[in-house]
């Protein structure tokens, strides 16, 4: 059909008609297609080509004919076709024919107003004509605009909907034009005529006699229906009106609240919500209410109690109220921070009860509104205004006479955490967390005290409930125990975010540990805070731990020693309790050193305390080692990101390919106390999430890392000495923390310092090898590192490996020579250490592996490979992956021996499981091989 009418040259008119009406069997659709063909034929007979302009002229000419106007079917078809043509018509053509077009379409609309389909089509055309009106000659468009307005309250939904769409289109086209004010006044006049109707009808009904009651009720129904129809139009039109008209209409809408009609209240509030949210965040400022008008509107909405008390029966009303306050306060925060701050507390007080509403939609929309209000409205200017007391802000009374708006706001949110709203804690806790984070961001930590107290009470209650439930074996409090435990986990997460946002000092000031008081029986201790501190503290002052927590740990240590000396069962129990609390405090040290803000300033004064604790208390070695490892790894990560060379960051990454990294493959790689979230973050690398302390916080950059590195390097030589001694003096299964600290510290230390300890380790290793080969043991035999020569050899071989991160490849070549002899050794521990060292070197130093690939392959596939001891197979399999990658990079073909070796290992383990019981099995072998077959 499109080719018959005009093809592609008609601007797509025929194609759209064919798509919308061509396949329909309805008479009206067939009429439209027939009219299009007829008009196309007429245009071609006149020697013209079909197009939007020619279609428009032909249709308008046909509609002017009396015989056409007398046929409702013909008028409907032509108006439908005209509605397709007009959007494609150049605006200047339609504007030049504005007067005649508006008169013609308006006349057709009036003549066929009773026919819904025709009226709808005519309204669409009239809206297109009005959209092309010249704003400077708006007076000519007033009749058509009034005609359009009259149909916004039509009883027929489709007709009314098209009139509303035309109204919105017209007003949108008048933005920033002088005609907007005149058009807005016309809308205001309609509102002044319709919106007071329900109140007037209600008054007339109250004065009517019994005989007139029926007619009066019908009048009320008609007035309410007209008002609802008009309010529906205002939902789209009100944000587009001129400010003065919008203000006047909003006042008319607010008066409808006095009728206390739920349906009117809901639709009125939805219209006001559209107005309150208009013009914010970069929209046209001319469409915004003045700040004082917006503030007045919000005050009415907040203070009208009937809206909030009767809204429980209408979820839509409560949802709309939340949108009004959310959008209005966001605008007011930009325009008048003081007015926004004054209304925030009452707003939150009004919204908080809705968190416990019966309807899920109301609870969720209220939660979203509260969170948006906190996020968008609490700007620095609003916070500054909210810190002013209400008395001084209002200009009445003495300064400080009453709580500040900020304190009232926090109290309102804290009220959601009271027992009254226990069922709403699931929604209230995230809102509290958002407020706490905002307060921390804007430097108002002291205002968060009420929230912290509530969170502390919930967490303490959940701890008590969890402690009592296993003893009772049943729930004796009507289900509150499980609920408290459930909300307690959310409260712990919220309190953790508070520790990160506010800092440990602010949290502990409100929620002190009270450990001494707990031991004395005068207060309830908050020992549950210690795990939270360990998991969530970061970018905090390291000096705070040494000033506030270390003295407490020392006191607990002294108490534990005194109780142990006293003897007796009760004293032993107290000694164990004190020692456990002391260790928990020490295990918070790595968290406080994570991205510490004052490390360069305090490290020099606290390092001697750490060294003394390390020398005197072996049980404190794990947290001290982890703290040193984390500080070095974080500094290195920042400097690597900034592109610093090996003089600053070493030659390999101990976080990724070290004893505590993702590639460690050792069950004793570290003593990290981080929670599951930290471990998950670590798995995402950068550099193993900065050794489990998380990503660098904002404000921690190169300058801070260099200052911290300078402070660390000044004592790294001494630390490496004591760490190396502790490494080879302890049991094999306890070396993980020392190895991690040595590797991290060697990567950021001076090469000369690390080289000295590296050479000393190799010298001891050589001496052990020579002593082992001697027929008669020499008098100066090495005794450190294990109970027999094989264990000592493994110890110093691995120690040299962990020291090699700060040394170039030339040092690794020396270590590789020692590794070759270990791989060929017949003792399980030595061969295991040899393959372990070679696997780590291959993973951590890819350039070195490519340069020495042939030699590494000899060790992997040499004559002794078939005699690999089972204890060493794990690391030999781990070596395969980096070797395969290096072979691919160099263009070497992979030998079938690899697959044969893999199958042989799998078969041997299967046989072992059949004959000797459970073993690692094929799955574990594949996993320990680091999925090399996928590389």
N, C-alpha and C positions, 0 to 999 in steps of 0.2 A: 504493500500500500504506500509505503514511503516513497518508492520510486515513481509511483503514479502521480503523487501529489507534488513533491518538490525536491525529492532526493536530499542530498546533503547541503544544497545551496540555500535552503530555507531556514538555516539556523537551527535545525533540529526539531522544528515544530511538528512536521509529519511523523518523525520517528517517535516522538513522545506520545503523540495521539495514537499511533499504532500500538505502542507498548501498553498504554493505559486502557484503551477502548477497543482496539482492533479485534481482539479475540472474545469480546463479551457479546453475549446474545441478548442483552437487555436492550429494549427499544431506545432508551435514552443514549446509550453508548453508540448504537448504530446511527442515531440521528447526528451525533457529533461527527462521526466519520463521513457521513453523507454531506454534511455542511462543509467540511474541509475540502472534499473533492469538488463540490460545486464552486466554492470560492476560488479554489486553485484554477479551475477551468476559466472562470471569469477573468482572473488576473492574466492568464496566458492569452486569452482572446483579446485583451487590451494591449498585447505586445510587451507585457512586463514579465519579469522573472519573479517567482514566488520567494518571498522573504519576510522578515518580521514587519518591515515598514509597509509593504504592499498588503500583507494580511491585515494589519491594523486598519489601514485606510478602507479596505473592502468591507471588513466586519462593521466598522463604525458607520459606514454608508448604508449597509444593509439594516442595521439596527435603527436607523433614523426613519426607515420606511414604516408607515402606519400598518400595513398588512403584516409586517414582521412583528411589530410590537403587540399585535393582537393575538399572536400564536404563542402560547406559553412554551410549547415544545421547541419552537424555533428560537425563542429568546434564550431558553436554557442552554441549547446547543451552542449558540453564538457566544453567550457569556462564558461558557466553559472553554471554548476555543480562544476567546479573548484573554482569559486568564492564563493560558499557555503562551500566548504571543507577547503579552506585556513585559514579562521579565527579560525578554530578549531584545526589547526595543530600546534604542538609545534614549537617554534621559532627556536630551534637548528636544527631541521630537514630541515626546509625551508632554513635556512642560509647555511647548508651544500650542498644544491642543488641550491644555488643562481645563479651561473654562467650559468648552463644549463637551469634553469627555465627562467631566464631573456632573454636568447638568444631565447629560443623556443617561449615564449609568445610575445616577441618583433617581431620575424619573422612573427608570425600569425597576429599581429596587422598591420604590413606593408603589408602583402599579402591581407588582407581583410579590408583595411582602407576605401574603398568605401562603405562598408555595415555598416550602422549606428549601428544596433543592435549588430553586431559582434565586431565592433570597441569599442563600449561601454563596452561589456563584457570583451574584452581583456584589456582595460584600467583598469578595476577593478582588474583583476588578476595582471597586471603589478604593480599597486600601492601596492598590498599585498606583492609582491616580494620585491619591494624597501623598504617597511617598515621593512623587515627582514634583510636588508643589514648590513654587518659589517662596522661600521663607520671607523674602522681602515684600511679598504680596500675599501674605497669609489671609488677609481679609476675604479674598475670593474663595478660599478653601473652607471657611467657617461653616457654611451650610452642609457641605459634604461631611465634615468632621462631626458636626452635631448629629447628622443622620447615622453615622457610624456609632456614635456614643449611645444612641437610643437603643440600638440592637444589643448592647452589652448586657442588658437585663432581659433579653428575650427568653421566653419560656422553653424554646426548642434548643436542646443542648448543642446540636451541630451548628445551628445558626449563631448561637451565642458564642461558641468557641471561635468561629471564624471572625466574628466582630472583635473579639478580644485580641486575636492574633493581629488583625488589621490595626487596632489601636496601638498595640505595642510596636509594630513595624513603623507606624507613623511617628510616634514619639521618639523612637530610636533614631529616625532620620532627621529629627529636629534638634538633636543635641548640639550645643555650642552655637545655636542660631537664635536671633532675636524673637523668632516666632514661638519658641518653647514656652515662654511666659504666657502668651495669649492662649496657646493650646492647653496649658495647664489650668488656666482660669476656667476654661470650658469644662474640663473634667471636674474641677472643684464645684462648679455650679450644679452639675449632675449629682455629685456627692451630697451637697447641701440640700438637694431636693429629696434624695432617696434615703440616706443614712439616718436622718432623724425620724423616718417613718415608723419604725417599730416602737420607739418610745411614745410618739404621738398616738399611735393606734392603741397602745396599752393604756394611756391616759383616757382616751375616748371610751375604751371598753370598761374602765373602772367607773366612769360616770354614766354608762348606758343602763337602760332599764332591762328588766328580764326579757321583754319582747324583742329588744334590740341586741340581746346577747349573741345570738347566732351570727347576725351580720357583723357585729363587732369582732368576733373571733375570726371570721373570714377575712376581715380587714387586717387583723394582726398577722394572719398567715400570709396574706398577700404582701404586706409590708416587709415581713421577715424574709420571704422568698426573694423579693427584689433586692433587699439589702445583701443577702448572701450572694446573689448573682453579681452584684456590683463589687462586692469585696473580692470575689473570685477574679474579676478583671483587674482590681487594684493590686493583686499579688504580683502581676507582671508589670503593671503600668506605674505603680507608686514610686519605685526606685528611679524612674525616668523623668519624673516631673520636676518642675522648678522648685527650689528650696521652700519658698514661701507657700506655694500651693501644697507641697508635701507636708509642711508643718500644719497647715489648716486642716488637711484631710486626716492627719494622724490624730489631731484633737477630736475630730468627729468620731473617729474609730474608738478612741479611748472612752468616750462617753457611752459606747455600747456595753462596756463592762458593767455599768450600773444596772443593766437589765438582768444580769446573772443567768443568761441563757447559754447552756454549755456549747451548743452548736455555733452560736454567734461568737462566743468567747474564743473558740478554737480557730475559726476562720479569721477573725479579727487579729488574733495573735500571729497567725501565719502571714498575714499581710504586713503587720508591723515588723515581723522578722525579716521580710524581704527588704523593707525600708531601712531597718537598722544595719543590715549587712551590706548595703549599697555604698559604692563610692570609696571603699577602703582598699588599701594595698595597690595603689597605682591607678585605680579607676578615676573617672572624671570627677574632680573635686567639686564641680558645680552642682552635682546631683546629691551632695551630702547635706544632711541637716546641720545646722549650726551647732557647735558643741553644747551651748546652753540648752538648745531645744532637745538634742539627743539625750543629754543628762536628765532633763525633765521627763522625757518619755520612759527612760529606764527606771527612774524613781517611781513612776506610776505603776509600771509592771511589777517592780519588786515589792512595793508596799500594798498592792491590792490583794488582800488576804483571801478574798473569795476565789481568785484564780488558783491559788495553791491548795486551798482546802477542798474545793470542789473538783479539782483536776484529777483526783484519784479515780474518778469514774470515767475520765476521758484521757487515755494515754496520748492521743494526738495533741491535746492542749499542753500537757507537760513537756512533750518533745518540742513544741513550738516555742514555749516559754524559754527553754534552754537555748534555742537558736537566737531568739531576740537578745538575750543577755550576752551570749557569746559574740555575735556580730557587733552589737552596739558597744560593748566594752572594748573590743579590739579597735574600733574607730576612735573611741573616746581616749584610749591610751595614747594615740598619736596626736589628737587635737588638744586635749586638756588632761594631762597626767594627774593633776590634783583632783579633778572631778572623778576620774576613773578610780583613783585610790580611795576616795571617800565612799564609793559604791561597791567596791569589791567585797568587803566583809559581809554586808547584808545579802549580796548576791549569792555568796557561797553558803551562808546560813539557809537561804531559801532552797538551794539545790541539793544540799546534803541529804535531807530526808528522802529525796527521790532515788537515792542509791539503794534504798531498801524497798522500793516499790514492788508490787506484785508482778507487774508486766516486765518481761525481759527487755523489750524494746525501750521502755522508759529508763530502766537501770543503765543500759548500755549508752543510750543517747545522753543521759546525765553525766555518765563517766567521761564520754568524749567531750562534752561541753566544759566540764571542770578542768580537764587536762588542757584543752585549747585555751581556756581563760588564763590558766597559770603560764602556759608556754608563750602566748601571744601578748598578754596584757602586762605581765611583770617585766617591764623595761626598766633600765636604770633611772629614768625620770619618774616613773610611777613608784618605784621603791623609795626614791628620795622623798617624794611627796607623802608616801605612806608612813614614813618614819616620824612625820610631824604629828603631834597629839591631836586628837579630835577637837579639843577645846581651843588650841591655838590656831588650828587650821580653819576653824569656823569663825575665828575672830572674837570669840566670847570666852570669858573666864581666863584664869591664869594659865600660862604655859605649863603643860604637863598635867592638866586636870583631866585625867581619863586615859584609857589605853590608846595607843596609836592605831591607825588603820592597819598597819602591818601586823601588830599583835592581835588585833581582832580577826584579821584574815587567817592567821596561823591557828588561832583558837577555833575558828569555824571548821577548818579542815581537820584539826585534832578531834573535834567533837564526833567526826565520823568514825573514829577509832575507839569510841566508848562502847561499853557493854550494850547500850541501847541499840546500836547498829551492828551487832556482831555478825548478823547474816550478810551485811554489806561490806565486810572487811575485804572480801575478795576484790571489790571495786575500789574501796577507799585506800587500800595500801598502795596501789600504783599511783593514785592521785597524790598521796602524801610523799611518795618518792619523787614525783615530778616537782613538787613544791620545794622539797629539800634540795634537790639538784639546782633549782633556780636560785634559791637563797645562797647556796654556796658559790654559784657562778657570779652573783652580783654583790658578794661581800657582805651578806647579812646573816652570817652564821649564828650569831647570838639569838636571832629571832626564832630559830628552829627548835628551841628547847622544849616547848610543849609537845611537839611531834616526837622528839626523841624519847620523852618520858612515856608516851603512849606505846611507842614501839618496844621500849624496854619492858614494859609491863606485859605486853603480848608475848614476847619471846620468853620472858621468865615464866609466865603461866604455861606456855607450851612445854618448857623444860620440866616443870613440876608435873604436868599431866603425863608426859612421857615417862617420868621416873615412877609415878604411882601406878600407871596402868599395868605394867608387868607384875607388880606385886599383888594387885587386887584380882587380876585375871578377868575382870569384867568392868563394864562401864556403869558406874553408880551415879553419874550426875546428869542423866537424861541426854547423853550424846555430846555433852560439851567437851569431854576429854578428846575424842577424835577430832572435833572441830578445832579446838585450840591447837592441837598438833598440826593440823593441816594449815591453818592460818599462820602458825608459828614459823613454818618454813618460808612463807611469803614475807612475813615480818623480818625474818633474818636477812633475806635478800634485800629488802628495803633498807634495813639498818646497815647492811654492807654498802649500799649505794650512798648512804649518809656518811659513812666513814670516808669513802672516796671523795665525796663532794665537799664536805665540811672540814675534813681533817680529823685525825684521832684526838687532837687536843680538845676540840670543841665537843666531840662526842663524850669523851671521858670526863669532861667538866660537868656535863649533865648526868651522865651515867657512870659514876666512879666505880672502880672494880670492887672496893670494899672487902678485899681479901683479909686484911688484918682484922677488920671488924667481924668478918665471918668466923675467923678462927677464935675470936674472943666471945662469939655468941651474941654480939650486940646488934648485928645487922645481917641481912641476907647477902651473901657474896654474889657478884656477877661474873662468875668464872666462865660463863658461856660467851663472854665478850672476847676472851683470848683467841679462840679459833677464828672469830670474825676479824679480829685485828690481823691475824696471820694471813688470812685470805684476801683482805680488801685494802690494806694500807698500801699506798704508793704515792710517790711524789710528795712526801711529808718530811718534816725536819728530823734528821737522824739524831740530833741533839735531844729531842724530846724523849726518845727511848732511854738514852743514857741519864737524863736528868730525872725522869719520872718513873720509868719502869725498872731500870737496873737496880736502884736502891731497894725497891720492893723485892726483886729477885734475890738480892743479897740477904735481905732480912729473912726471906723464906729459907734460903740455904742455911743461915745460922740457926734458925728454929729447927730445921731438919737434923742438923748435927747435934743440937742439944737434946732433942727427943731420942735420937739414936743412942746417945750416951746415957740417957736416963734408964733405958731398958724397960721391959714390960710390953705386953700386947697392945695396950692402949697407946703407949708412947710410940711403938713401932708403926701403928696405924697412922698417927699424926705425922710421924717422920716421912712416911711414904706419901701422904697427902701434900705436905709442904714441898717435898722434892719434886713431885709431879707438877705442881703449880710453878715452881721455879723453872723447870725445863720448858713448860709451855710459854713462859715469858721470854726465855732465851730464844725459843723457836719463832718468836715474832721479829727478831732482829733482821732476818733477810727481807721481810716485808718493809721495814722502816728504811733499809738501805736502798730499796728499789727506787731508782730515779730520785734519790734524796736531794732536797733543795739546798742543803747546807753541807754536803759532804766535803767540799774543798776547805770549808772554814773550821769544821769540828774534827776532821779525821786525825789531825795531828795531836789533838788533845785526848782522843778516846782510844787511839790504837794501842797505847800502853796498857790500858784496862783490858782490851781484848787479848793482848798477848799474855798478860798475867793469868786471865781465865783459861786460856788455851794451855798454858804450861801446868797449871795446878788442877784442872778439872777435865780429865779425858771425856767425861760424859757430855761436856759442852762442845766437843770438837765438831759434831755434825752441823749445828746451827751456825757456828763461826765459819766453818768451811763454806757452807752454802751462801752466807752473806758475802764473803770475799769473792766467791765465784760469780755471784750475781752482779756485784758492783763492777767487776772487770768485764764480764760479758756484755753488760749494758753499755758501758763506755765504748767497747769495741764495736758494737752494733751501730751506734750513731756515727762513729768515725768511718766505718766501712761504707755506710750509706752516703757519706759526704766525699767518698773517694780518696781517703787518706791511704798512704802507702804502708808497706810492711814495717817501717820503723815505728809506726804507731799501733798497727793491728796484727802484726805477725804474718806468718806465711800459710796458715791453715785455720779453719774455723772450728774451735773446740765445742761450740754450742751445737753444731750440726753433726760433726764427725768426731765428737769427743766422748769421754766416759759417761757424760750425762746427756748426750745428744740423742737425736732420733735414730742414729745409726749405731748406738753403743752396743746393742745386742747383748747386754750383760745385765743380769738381774740385780747387780749391786752397783749400778751406775751412779746413783746419787741418793740423797736423803731429802728429796723435795717434798715439802709438806703442803704444796698447793693443792687446791681442790680440783674436782673434775673439770671445771671450767678452764682453769689454768692449763691443765694437761691438754684439753682440746685445743686451746689457743696455741699451745706449743706445737701441736701437730701441724699447724698451718705455716710453720717455719718462721718468717723473718726474725731474726736468727733464733729459731726455736722459741719464738715469741719472747725475744730478749731474755733468754735463759729463765723463762717462766715468770717474769715480772710484768709481762704485758708490753704493749707498744709504747714507744716514748710519748709522754704526755705533751700537750701543747706548752711551748715555752722552754722545752728541754732540747737544746740544739748543740751546734758544734762548740760554741764557747763554753757551755756548761760541761760538755764531755771532756774538753781539753783541760779545764780546770780540775775536774775530778781525776783525770788520768795523771796529772802532775802530782796530786796529793797521794794517789795510790802508789805511783812509782817510787816515791821517796822511801817507802817501807817494803816494797816487794822483795828486795834482796833478803831481808831478815825473815819475811814470811816464807819465802821459798825454802829457806834453810830448815825452819821448824816443820814445814809441811812435808818436805822430803823425808826428814827423820821420822815423823809420825807415820808416813806411808810405809816405809820398810820395817817399822817396829810393830805394826799392828797385825792382826790376823788377816788372812787373804780376803775373807768375806766382808771385812769392815773397811776396805780401802776405797770404796766408791767416793765418799765425800772428799777425801784427800786428793784422789786422782782428778776429780772435777775441778777442784780449786787450783791445783798445780797447772792443769792444762789451760784454764782461763787466765791465770796470772802470767804464765809464760808467754801467752800471745800478746800481752800488752806491756811486757817488761823490756828493758834494754837488752839487745842481743848479747852484749858482753856479759851481763849478769846471768842470763839463762845459759849461755855457753859454758860458763864455769861449772854449774851444777850438772849440765849434760855430760861434760867430759868426766866429771867425777863419777857419775853413774856408770859410764862406759868403762872407766878404769876398774871400778869394783866388779863389773861384769867380766872383764878380761881376767882379773885376778881369780875370780871364782872358777872360770873355765880352765885356767892353768892349774889351779889347785886340784880341780877334779881329775885332771889328766895325770897329775903327778903320782908316782908310785908310793911315795912317802909323803903324807900331809905336811906342809910347811908349818913352822911355828906361828906365823902371822896370818893364819887362815881367816877369811872373812866370815864373821858369825852373824852379821845383821841380815835380815830379810827372810828368815825362815829356819826351819829346824834341820834341813838337809841341803846339800848343794843344788839339787834340782829346783827346790822351792826358791832358794836365793837367786839362782840364775833367772828364773821367771820374774821375780820381784824387780830386779834391776833392769831387766830388759823392758818391762812395762813402764818403769819409772822413766827410763830414757825416752820412751815413746811419748809420755805425757809432757815431758819437757821440750819436745821437738817442735811444738807449735810456734814458738818464737824464733825458730832457726831456719836458715835457708836449706835448699835441697842438698847442698854439699854435706851438711851434717846428717841428713837422712841417708845419704849413701853409706856413711859409716855404720849407721844403725841397721841398714839393710844387710850388710855383711854379717853382723851379729845374728840377724834373723835367720839367715841361711843355715847356720849351724844349729839353731834351735829347731828348725823344721825337720832336720835330719836326725834329731835326737830320739832316743828310744823311750824316754820318760814322758808320760802323758802330759804332765803339767808344763814341761818345757816345750813340747811340740804344740800344745794348745796355745801357749803364749806366743810362739813364733808365728803361727797362722793368724792369731789375733792382731799382732803388730803389723803384719803384712797387709791384712785386710783393711785396717784403719788407714795405713799409709796410702793404699790404693784408692780408697774412697776420698780421703781428705786432700790428696795432692794429685790431681789429674795430669798436670803437665809432667810431673816426675814419673808417673806411671807410663805415660806415652813414651817418654825417653828411655825407660828401662823395661819396656814391655817384654822383650825377649827373655830377659833374666827372670822376670816375674813368672812368665809362662813355664820356664824350666822348673821353678819351685812348685808350681801348681801341677804340672804334668810329668815331673821328673821320675826317676826310678823309685824314689821313696814315696811317691804319691799313693801307690797301691797299698803301702803299709801304713797308711794314716791311721792313727789311733782314734778310737771312737770319740774321745773327749775333744779332739781337734777338728772333727769333721764339720762341726757347726761353722767354725770360722773359715775353713777351707771352702765350704759352699758359699759363704758370704763373699769370699774373694772373687767368685766367678763373675758376678754381675759387673763390677767395674772393669774387669779384664775384658769381658765381651764388649762393653761400650767402647773401650779404648781400641779394640781390634776393629770395630766398625768404623771408628773415626779415622783409623790409619788405612782402611780399605783391605784389611786382612780377612780371609775367609775363616769361618768358625769351623773347628775340627769336630768330627763326630765323637771324639773321645769325651767331650763334655757331656753329651747326652748319655753315653754309655756309663760314664762315672755316676751320673745322677740316678740312672736306673739301678745300677749296682748298689748304691746307698739305700735306695728305697727297698730293694729286695732284702738286703741284710737286715733292715729294721723290721720288715714284715716277718722274716724268719725268727728274729729275736722275740717278737711279740708272741709267736706261736709256741716257742720253746722256753722262753724265760720270763714271760709275763709282759705287762704293759711297757711300752717304750714310746719315744716321741712320735714314731709313725710317719707315714708319707706326708700327711698334711703339715705336720710341724716342720718337717724338713723343707717343704716348699716355702713355708713362711720364713724359716730361718735363712733360707737362701735369698730372701728379699725379692722374691718374684723375678729372678733374673731373666726368666724365659720371656717376659713381656718387654724387656728393654731393647 
